[in-house]
Amino acid sequence: MNDFTYASTTKLTKVIQDKRISSVELLERYIERYERLNPRINAIVATDFENARIRASTADEKPLKR
């Protein structure tokens, strides 16, 4: 499995456009990374995962602009 969580935004845009990963799948990888790392480093103090999931799902439903 490719680890897109460390990729550039240019690469992420391309893999989403090519349907190699969905916005929801990518978001879930970032959330997993946050849950694994943030308790130790406490870099993020506020989250809104519910809204992020809604927005990612909405983005996946819209036709992609190229």
MMTF fields as JSON, N, C-alpha, C and O atoms, coordinates in Angstrom:
{
  "mmtfVersion": "1.0.0",
  "mmtfProducer": "UNKNOWN",
  "numBonds": 263,
  "numAtoms": 264,
  "numGroups": 66,
  "numChains": 1,
  "numModels": 1,
  "chainsPerModel": [1],
  "groupsPerChain": [66],
  "chainIdList": ["A"],
  "bondAtomList": [4, 2, 8, 6, 12, 10, 16, 14, 20, 18, 24, 22, 28, 26, 32, 30, 36, 34, 40, 38, 44, 42, 48, 46, 52, 50, 56, 54, 60, 58, 64, 62, 68, 66, 72, 70, 76, 74, 80, 78, 84, 82, 88, 86, 92, 90, 96, 94, 100, 98, 104, 102, 108, 106, 112, 110, 116, 114, 120, 118, 124, 122, 128, 126, 132, 130, 136, 134, 140, 138, 144, 142, 148, 146, 152, 150, 156, 154, 160, 158, 164, 162, 168, 166, 172, 170, 176, 174, 180, 178, 184, 182, 188, 186, 192, 190, 196, 194, 200, 198, 204, 202, 208, 206, 212, 210, 216, 214, 220, 218, 224, 222, 228, 226, 232, 230, 236, 234, 240, 238, 244, 242, 248, 246, 252, 250, 256, 254, 260, 258],
  "bondOrderList": [1, 1, 1, 1, 1, 1, 1, 1, 1, 1, 1, 1, 1, 1, 1, 1, 1, 1, 1, 1, 1, 1, 1, 1, 1, 1, 1, 1, 1, 1, 1, 1, 1, 1, 1, 1, 1, 1, 1, 1, 1, 1, 1, 1, 1, 1, 1, 1, 1, 1, 1, 1, 1, 1, 1, 1, 1, 1, 1, 1, 1, 1, 1, 1, 1],
  "groupList": [{"groupName": "MET", "atomNameList": ["N", "CA", "C", "O"], "elementList": ["N", "C", "C", "O"], "formalChargeList": [0, 0, 0, 0], "bondAtomList": [1, 0, 2, 1, 3, 2], "bondOrderList": [1, 1, 2], "singleLetterCode": "M", "chemCompType": "L-PEPTIDE LINKING"}, {"groupName": "ASN", "atomNameList": ["N", "CA", "C", "O"], "elementList": ["N", "C", "C", "O"], "formalChargeList": [0, 0, 0, 0], "bondAtomList": [1, 0, 2, 1, 3, 2], "bondOrderList": [1, 1, 2], "singleLetterCode": "N", "chemCompType": "L-PEPTIDE LINKING"}, {"groupName": "ASP", "atomNameList": ["N", "CA", "C", "O"], "elementList": ["N", "C", "C", "O"], "formalChargeList": [0, 0, 0, 0], "bondAtomList": [1, 0, 2, 1, 3, 2], "bondOrderList": [1, 1, 2], "singleLetterCode": "D", "chemCompType": "L-PEPTIDE LINKING"}, {"groupName": "PHE", "atomNameList": ["N", "CA", "C", "O"], "elementList": ["N", "C", "C", "O"], "formalChargeList": [0, 0, 0, 0], "bondAtomList": [1, 0, 2, 1, 3, 2], "bondOrderList": [1, 1, 2], "singleLetterCode": "F", "chemCompType": "L-PEPTIDE LINKING"}, {"groupName": "THR", "atomNameList": ["N", "CA", "C", "O"], "elementList": ["N", "C", "C", "O"], "formalChargeList": [0, 0, 0, 0], "bondAtomList": [1, 0, 2, 1, 3, 2], "bondOrderList": [1, 1, 2], "singleLetterCode": "T", "chemCompType": "L-PEPTIDE LINKING"}, {"groupName": "TYR", "atomNameList": ["N", "CA", "C", "O"], "elementList": ["N", "C", "C", "O"], "formalChargeList": [0, 0, 0, 0], "bondAtomList": [1, 0, 2, 1, 3, 2], "bondOrderList": [1, 1, 2], "singleLetterCode": "Y", "chemCompType": "L-PEPTIDE LINKING"}, {"groupName": "ALA", "atomNameList": ["N", "CA", "C", "O"], "elementList": ["N", "C", "C", "O"], "formalChargeList": [0, 0, 0, 0], "bondAtomList": [1, 0, 2, 1, 3, 2], "bondOrderList": [1, 1, 2], "singleLetterCode": "A", "chemCompType": "L-PEPTIDE LINKING"}, {"groupName": "SER", "atomNameList": ["N", "CA", "C", "O"], "elementList": ["N", "C", "C", "O"], "formalChargeList": [0, 0, 0, 0], "bondAtomList": [1, 0, 2, 1, 3, 2], "bondOrderList": [1, 1, 2], "singleLetterCode": "S", "chemCompType": "L-PEPTIDE LINKING"}, {"groupName": "LYS", "atomNameList": ["N", "CA", "C", "O"], "elementList": ["N", "C", "C", "O"], "formalChargeList": [0, 0, 0, 0], "bondAtomList": [1, 0, 2, 1, 3, 2], "bondOrderList": [1, 1, 2], "singleLetterCode": "K", "chemCompType": "L-PEPTIDE LINKING"}, {"groupName": "LEU", "atomNameList": ["N", "CA", "C", "O"], "elementList": ["N", "C", "C", "O"], "formalChargeList": [0, 0, 0, 0], "bondAtomList": [1, 0, 2, 1, 3, 2], "bondOrderList": [1, 1, 2], "singleLetterCode": "L", "chemCompType": "L-PEPTIDE LINKING"}, {"groupName": "VAL", "atomNameList": ["N", "CA", "C", "O"], "elementList": ["N", "C", "C", "O"], "formalChargeList": [0, 0, 0, 0], "bondAtomList": [1, 0, 2, 1, 3, 2], "bondOrderList": [1, 1, 2], "singleLetterCode": "V", "chemCompType": "L-PEPTIDE LINKING"}, {"groupName": "ILE", "atomNameList": ["N", "CA", "C", "O"], "elementList": ["N", "C", "C", "O"], "formalChargeList": [0, 0, 0, 0], "bondAtomList": [1, 0, 2, 1, 3, 2], "bondOrderList": [1, 1, 2], "singleLetterCode": "I", "chemCompType": "L-PEPTIDE LINKING"}, {"groupName": "GLN", "atomNameList": ["N", "CA", "C", "O"], "elementList": ["N", "C", "C", "O"], "formalChargeList": [0, 0, 0, 0], "bondAtomList": [1, 0, 2, 1, 3, 2], "bondOrderList": [1, 1, 2], "singleLetterCode": "Q", "chemCompType": "L-PEPTIDE LINKING"}, {"groupName": "ARG", "atomNameList": ["N", "CA", "C", "O"], "elementList": ["N", "C", "C", "O"], "formalChargeList": [0, 0, 0, 0], "bondAtomList": [1, 0, 2, 1, 3, 2], "bondOrderList": [1, 1, 2], "singleLetterCode": "R", "chemCompType": "L-PEPTIDE LINKING"}, {"groupName": "GLU", "atomNameList": ["N", "CA", "C", "O"], "elementList": ["N", "C", "C", "O"], "formalChargeList": [0, 0, 0, 0], "bondAtomList": [1, 0, 2, 1, 3, 2], "bondOrderList": [1, 1, 2], "singleLetterCode": "E", "chemCompType": "L-PEPTIDE LINKING"}, {"groupName": "PRO", "atomNameList": ["N", "CA", "C", "O"], "elementList": ["N", "C", "C", "O"], "formalChargeList": [0, 0, 0, 0], "bondAtomList": [1, 0, 2, 1, 3, 2], "bondOrderList": [1, 1, 2], "singleLetterCode": "P", "chemCompType": "L-PEPTIDE LINKING"}],
  "groupTypeList": [0, 1, 2, 3, 4, 5, 6, 7, 4, 4, 8, 9, 4, 8, 10, 11, 12, 2, 8, 13, 11, 7, 7, 10, 14, 9, 9, 14, 13, 5, 11, 14, 13, 5, 14, 13, 9, 1, 15, 13, 11, 1, 6, 11, 10, 6, 4, 2, 3, 14, 1, 6, 13, 11, 13, 6, 7, 4, 6, 2, 14, 8, 15, 9, 8, 13],
  "groupIdList": [1, 2, 3, 4, 5, 6, 7, 8, 9, 10, 11, 12, 13, 14, 15, 16, 17, 18, 19, 20, 21, 22, 23, 24, 25, 26, 27, 28, 29, 30, 31, 32, 33, 34, 35, 36, 37, 38, 39, 40, 41, 42, 43, 44, 45, 46, 47, 48, 49, 50, 51, 52, 53, 54, 55, 56, 57, 58, 59, 60, 61, 62, 63, 64, 65, 66],
  "secStructList": [7, 7, 7, 4, 4, 4, 1, 7, 2, 2, 2, 2, 2, 2, 2, 2, 2, 6, 6, 1, 1, 7, 2, 2, 2, 2, 2, 2, 2, 2, 2, 2, 2, 2, 2, 2, 2, 2, 2, 2, 2, 7, 7, 7, 7, 7, 7, 7, 2, 2, 2, 2, 2, 2, 2, 2, 2, 2, 2, 2, 2, 1, 7, 7, 7, 7],
  "xCoordList": [0.846, 0.0, 0.893, 1.822, 0.611, 1.353, 1.003, -0.146, 2.003, 1.737, 1.614, 2.589, 0.415, 0.163, 0.211, 0.254, 0.205, 0.168, 1.431, 1.429, 2.496, 3.736, 3.979, 5.041, 3.013, 3.162, 2.856, 2.212, 3.328, 3.05, 1.587, 0.922, 1.098, -0.283, -0.483, -1.564, 0.533, 0.456, 0.24, -0.618, 1.008, 0.872, -0.487, -1.132, -0.928, -2.218, -3.363, -4.289, -3.3, -4.32, -4.368, -5.447, -3.216, -3.131, -3.688, -4.441, -3.342, -3.822, -5.326, -5.997, -5.858, -7.316, -7.985, -8.987, -7.447, -8.01, -7.96, -8.879, -6.894, -6.746, -7.529, -7.506, -8.22, -9.042, -8.231, -8.737, -6.964, -6.135, -6.439, -6.134, -7.043, -7.487, -8.595, -8.583, -9.535, -10.604, -10.23, -9.32, -10.932, -10.71, -10.993, -10.281, -12.034, -12.388, -11.281, -10.891, -10.773, -9.699, -8.449, -7.813, -8.109, -6.932, -7.133, -6.23, -8.309, -8.618, -8.483, -7.901, -9.006, -8.922, -7.469, -7.133, -6.611, -5.18, -4.575, -3.778, -4.954, -4.442, -4.984, -4.265, -6.243, -6.814, -6.111, -5.811, -5.847, -5.121, -3.738, -3.293, -3.078, -1.74, -1.814, -0.977, -2.826, -3.044, -3.256, -2.631, -4.133, -4.437, -3.227, -3.086, -2.366, -1.173, -0.085, 0.581, 0.097, 1.224, 0.899, 1.733, -0.284, -0.573, -0.552, -0.13, -0.976, -0.907, 0.509, 0.686, 1.491, 2.887, 3.401, 4.141, 3.006, 3.578, 2.64, 3.084, 1.343, 0.338, 0.453, 0.43, 0.576, 0.724, -0.625, -0.716, -1.661, -2.992, -3.895, -4.023, -4.521, -5.322, -6.821, -7.609, -7.231, -8.658, -8.871, -8.117, -9.893, -10.21, -11.707, -12.504, -12.065, -13.463, -13.57, -13.855, -13.337, -13.317, -14.669, -14.732, -15.746, -17.083, -17.297, -17.742, -16.988, -17.126, -16.137, -16.476, -14.941, -13.943, -14.424, -14.245, -15.034, -15.545, -16.687, -16.767, -17.558, -18.661, -18.107, -18.553, -17.144, -16.572, -15.811, -15.874, -15.094, -14.371, -15.356, -15.137, -16.422, -17.438, -18.095, -18.324, -18.391, -18.971, -18.01, -18.429, -16.734, -15.732, -15.658, -15.492, -15.781, -15.723, -16.929, -16.841, -18.049, -19.267, -19.28, -20.005, -18.501, -18.476, -17.577, -16.568, -17.936, -17.04, -15.721, -15.714, -14.635, -13.335, -13.08, -13.406, -12.498, -12.079, -10.623, -9.803, -10.306, -8.916, -8.406, -7.252],
  "yCoordList": [-1.178, 0.0, 1.244, 1.35, 2.16, 3.413, 4.263, 4.295, 4.95, 5.847, 7.261, 8.011, 7.619, 8.932, 10.036, 11.217, 9.671, 10.701, 11.556, 12.642, 11.091, 11.872, 12.5, 13.073, 12.395, 12.913, 14.408, 14.963, 15.039, 16.457, 16.643, 15.694, 17.864, 18.131, 17.914, 17.508, 18.175, 17.928, 16.444, 16.071, 15.606, 14.151, 13.688, 12.852, 14.214, 13.821, 14.174, 13.383, 15.353, 15.754, 14.761, 14.349, 14.382, 13.446, 12.073, 11.497, 11.536, 10.196, 10.198, 9.198, 11.302, 11.408, 11.51, 10.84, 12.334, 12.46, 11.135, 10.808, 10.379, 9.082, 7.974, 6.818, 8.339, 7.414, 6.264, 5.153, 6.542, 5.547, 5.553, 4.593, 6.64, 6.757, 7.81, 8.746, 7.654, 8.65, 9.681, 9.465, 10.778, 11.808, 11.249, 11.554, 10.432, 9.829, 8.894, 8.934, 8.051, 7.126, 7.882, 7.512, 8.929, 9.72, 10.395, 10.404, 10.958, 11.583, 10.573, 10.889, 9.376, 8.357, 7.995, 7.708, 8.006, 7.754, 8.872, 8.614, 10.116, 11.241, 11.204, 11.516, 10.825, 10.725, 9.631, 9.816, 8.499, 7.41, 7.884, 7.594, 8.6, 9.122, 10.104, 10.076, 10.974, 11.919, 11.162, 11.486, 10.16, 9.418, 8.655, 8.464, 8.224, 7.481, 8.407, 8.068, 9.569, 10.433, 11.584, 11.957, 12.145, 13.368, 13.215, 14.153, 12.104, 12.017, 12.234, 12.754, 11.839, 11.987, 13.404, 13.917, 14.048, 15.362, 16.527, 17.668, 16.244, 17.263, 18.493, 19.627, 18.254, 19.348, 19.909, 21.074, 19.093, 19.521, 19.491, 18.46, 20.626, 20.703, 20.722, 20.522, 20.958, 20.973, 20.263, 20.468, 19.437, 18.72, 18.8, 19.09, 18.54, 18.464, 17.352, 17.605, 16.127, 14.992, 14.751, 14.339, 14.995, 14.782, 15.666, 15.186, 16.943, 17.859, 17.513, 17.606, 17.123, 16.743, 15.536, 15.486, 14.565, 13.378, 13.754, 13.237, 14.646, 15.1, 15.788, 15.521, 16.665, 17.405, 16.487, 16.668, 15.504, 14.558, 13.718, 13.47, 13.287, 12.501, 13.329, 12.826, 14.574, 15.472, 15.664, 15.662, 15.829, 15.999, 14.773, 14.895, 13.581, 12.357, 12.204, 11.543, 12.809, 12.703, 13.684, 13.466, 14.742, 15.756, 15.315, 14.646, 15.684, 15.38, 16.164, 17.31, 15.532, 16.157, 17.142, 16.88, 18.271, 19.257, 18.992, 18.794, 18.988, 18.772, 19.972, 19.99],
  "zCoordList": [0.0, 0.0, 0.0, 0.801, -0.882, -0.921, 0.281, 0.72, 0.81, 1.934, 1.402, 1.374, 0.983, 0.416, 1.473, 1.127, 2.741, 3.788, 3.805, 4.385, 3.186, 3.138, 1.767, 1.525, 0.882, -0.478, -0.538, 0.352, -1.595, -1.807, -2.203, -2.618, -2.074, -2.47, -3.965, -4.391, -4.755, -6.193, -6.457, -7.257, -5.793, -5.947, -5.427, -6.058, -4.291, -3.725, -4.67, -4.852, -5.266, -6.229, -7.38, -7.805, -7.878, -9.008, -8.644, -9.429, -7.482, -7.133, -6.87, -7.124, -6.367, -6.191, -7.561, -7.808, -8.447, -9.798, -10.551, -11.302, -10.35, -11.022, -10.313, -10.735, -9.235, -8.449, -7.858, -7.699, -7.533, -6.846, -5.357, -4.65, -4.882, -3.497, -3.48, -4.28, -2.578, -2.469, -1.405, -0.604, -1.412, -0.392, 1.001, 1.958, 1.104, 2.395, 2.87, 4.037, 1.968, 2.346, 2.799, 3.786, 2.078, 2.441, 3.79, 4.627, 3.997, 5.283, 6.418, 7.456, 6.236, 7.29, 7.599, 8.748, 6.584, 6.842, 7.684, 8.586, 7.387, 8.175, 9.607, 10.556, 9.754, 11.101, 11.894, 13.073, 11.257, 11.93, 12.366, 13.477, 11.499, 11.826, 12.988, 13.89, 12.96, 14.056, 15.375, 16.385, 15.362, 16.587, 17.108, 18.316, 16.218, 16.616, 17.162, 18.14, 16.539, 16.88, 17.824, 18.649, 17.716, 18.457, 19.978, 20.655, 20.55, 22.01, 22.554, 23.656, 21.787, 22.205, 22.017, 22.857, 20.902, 20.589, 20.87, 20.993, 20.971, 21.283, 20.388, 20.867, 19.089, 18.128, 17.681, 17.294, 17.732, 17.304, 18.524, 19.185, 18.822, 20.042, 19.775, 20.7, 18.536, 18.201, 16.87, 15.919, 16.81, 15.577, 15.304, 16.196, 14.067, 13.66, 12.613, 11.442, 13.058, 12.139, 11.495, 10.337, 12.215, 11.651, 10.426, 9.383, 10.546, 9.415, 8.296, 7.116, 8.659, 7.656, 6.854, 5.638, 7.534, 6.833, 5.883, 4.768, 6.322, 5.461, 4.226, 3.111, 4.418, 3.282, 2.328, 1.112, 2.872, 2.018, 1.209, 0.023, 1.84, 1.147, 0.038, -1.062, 0.325, -0.675, -1.844, -3.001, -1.546, -2.607, -3.495, -4.709, -2.9, -3.694, -4.612, -5.647, -4.243, -5.05, -6.227, -7.198, -6.156, -7.218, -8.36, -8.135, -9.59, -10.71, -10.557, -10.107, -10.932, -10.809, -11.934, -13.092, -11.584, -12.587, -12.917, -12.02, -14.18, -14.593, -15.309, -15.739]
}
